[in-house]
Amino acid sequence: MKFSWKNCTKPILALAPMAGYTDSAYRQLIKSIEPRAICFTEFTSVDGIVYSSKKTLKQLDFNPDEERPIVAQIFGKKLDHFTEAAKKIEEMGADAIDLNMGCPAKKVVSSDHGSSLLKNPCHAADIVAATVRGTSLPVSVKTRLGINKVDIEWFIAFCKKLEEAGAELITIHGRTAKQMYLGKSDWEPIYEVKRNLKIPVIGNGDVLSAADAVGKLKNLDGVMVGRATMSNPWVMAEIAAAFYGGEYTAPKTFAEKLPYLLKHCELSVQTKGENRGIVEMRKNFVQAIRGFDGASEYRARVVHISTLEEAKRILNEILEHVGQSA
Ligand SMILES: Cc1cc2nc3c(=O)[nH]c(=O)nc-3n(C[C@H](O)[C@H](O)[C@H](O)COP(=O)(O)O)c2cc1C
């Protein structure tokens, strides 16, 4: 059945798009822990899609048996590129398309992509409409509260414009672009936007636990979780248990976590080849190797590995070092 934001299970539990992290291996790991999580790809350039750049198209690869529904996130500026990219993404078999209007990175903002679209609501709405023209898939937007400050009346009008242009869902990270990742995510303006829109709204920013997710949800249609999953992918299953019922006990010891790390590693090798797959796993190992005596020495070593065998060796060495109970 065709995916729709309106009819999907609520509250929605979404894995945030995170460039450099949420590749297919990361998403498959999350889905193996919590199948009800809805995963977004890393943000992907519409220009690269239109020009059929191999590297760009590879970024949109997903495992259709494990990753449904999959939301392809795109960014760019040129309207016709959004229309054409949307068509290609539908042909590639994705379930939905999300438009990045929140990335605050200098490189992205200086070329008028990402959060710089907050400066130009008409162009932002035209991008939504251009994307909708190219596809029958649901189109959504992920954005921030503003550029430098929060002007709630202005922000509500911005979101309404996106809704009128055809956006079927909006995800809001409760920070301005200027804040980058500083300060706290402010969810109050997100609740206010939701009161003024007809389409579903997802809140995002600083959800670290199931208690956070339940506490922050309020009138929203769902929550999106990003950085917390880097060191604790099991938080998605804890949140799902709190949202949908049931119980989940997350692994606590390194011994219990090890099979997940190995699975992530193997998925990374399967999807990117051994060298690149392991090199890209280094940062994930650094996140995972924490909380026991000697962890910093292992972290220093793990950033040099480049084969699956080396990865397995060092992980088993850690297991021997910490024992079954640490
Ligand atoms: C390393 C990293 C990469 C990110 N890449 C993207 C991206 O590609 N697209 C996007 O919309 N947001 C991106 N974000 C923002 C996250 O999706 C999310 O909005 C932000 O991290 C706040 O949520 P959190 O507190 O749960 O992490 C990225 C964040 C991080 C830390």
The ligand as an SDF file (V2000), in Angstrom:
LIG
                    3D

 31 33  0  0  0  0  0  0  0  0999 V2000
   26.2060   14.7750   11.9700 C   0  0  0  0  0  0  0  0  0  0  0  0
   24.8580   15.3580   11.6560 C   0  0  0  0  0  0  0  0  0  0  0  0
   24.4080   15.3730   10.3410 C   0  0  0  0  0  0  0  0  0  0  0  0
   23.1520   15.9170   10.0350 C   0  0  0  0  0  0  0  0  0  0  0  0
   22.6950   15.8570    8.7440 N   0  0  0  0  0  0  0  0  0  0  0  0
   21.4420   16.2830    8.4510 C   0  0  0  0  0  0  0  0  0  0  0  0
   20.8930   16.1090    7.1440 C   0  0  0  0  0  0  0  0  0  0  0  0
   21.5110   15.5270    6.2480 O   0  0  0  0  0  0  0  0  0  0  0  0
   19.6340   16.5910    6.9320 N   0  0  0  0  0  0  0  0  0  0  0  0
   18.8970   17.2140    7.9080 C   0  0  0  0  0  0  0  0  0  0  0  0
   17.7560   17.6230    7.6600 O   0  0  0  0  0  0  0  0  0  0  0  0
   19.3810   17.3580    9.1490 N   0  0  0  0  0  0  0  0  0  0  0  0
   20.6220   16.9010    9.4540 C   0  0  0  0  0  0  0  0  0  0  0  0
   21.0840   16.9860   10.7290 N   0  0  0  0  0  0  0  0  0  0  0  0
   20.1960   17.5020   11.7840 C   0  0  0  0  0  0  0  0  0  0  0  0
   19.4190   16.3420   12.4510 C   0  0  0  0  0  0  0  0  0  0  0  0
   18.5650   15.7290   11.4980 O   0  0  0  0  0  0  0  0  0  0  0  0
   18.5780   16.8410   13.6370 C   0  0  0  0  0  0  0  0  0  0  0  0
   17.6990   17.8240   13.1730 O   0  0  0  0  0  0  0  0  0  0  0  0
   19.4420   17.4240   14.7520 C   0  0  0  0  0  0  0  0  0  0  0  0
   20.5620   16.6210   15.0230 O   0  0  0  0  0  0  0  0  0  0  0  0
   18.6240   17.6160   16.0250 C   0  0  0  0  0  0  0  0  0  0  0  0
   18.0910   16.3980   16.4850 O   0  0  0  0  0  0  0  0  0  0  0  0
   18.7930   15.5580   17.6860 P   0  0  0  0  0  0  0  0  0  0  0  0
   18.9260   16.4820   18.8540 O   0  0  0  0  0  0  0  0  0  0  0  0
   17.8410   14.4180   17.9580 O   0  0  0  0  0  0  0  0  0  0  0  0
   20.1270   15.1200   17.1860 O   0  0  0  0  0  0  0  0  0  0  0  0
   22.3360   16.4750   11.0610 C   0  0  0  0  0  0  0  0  0  0  0  0
   22.8010   16.4560   12.3710 C   0  0  0  0  0  0  0  0  0  0  0  0
   24.0360   15.9120   12.6790 C   0  0  0  0  0  0  0  0  0  0  0  0
   24.4950   15.9030   14.1190 C   0  0  0  0  0  0  0  0  0  0  0  0
  1  2  1  0
  2  3  1  0
  2 30  2  0
  3  4  2  0
  4  5  1  0
  4 28  1  0
  5  6  2  0
  6  7  1  0
  6 13  1  0
  7  8  2  0
  7  9  1  0
  9 10  1  0
 10 11  2  0
 10 12  1  0
 12 13  2  0
 13 14  1  0
 14 15  1  0
 14 28  1  0
 15 16  1  0
 16 17  1  0
 16 18  1  0
 18 19  1  0
 18 20  1  0
 20 21  1  0
 20 22  1  0
 22 23  1  0
 23 24  1  0
 24 25  2  0
 24 26  1  0
 24 27  1  0
 28 29  2  0
 29 30  1  0
 30 31  1  0
M  END
$$$$
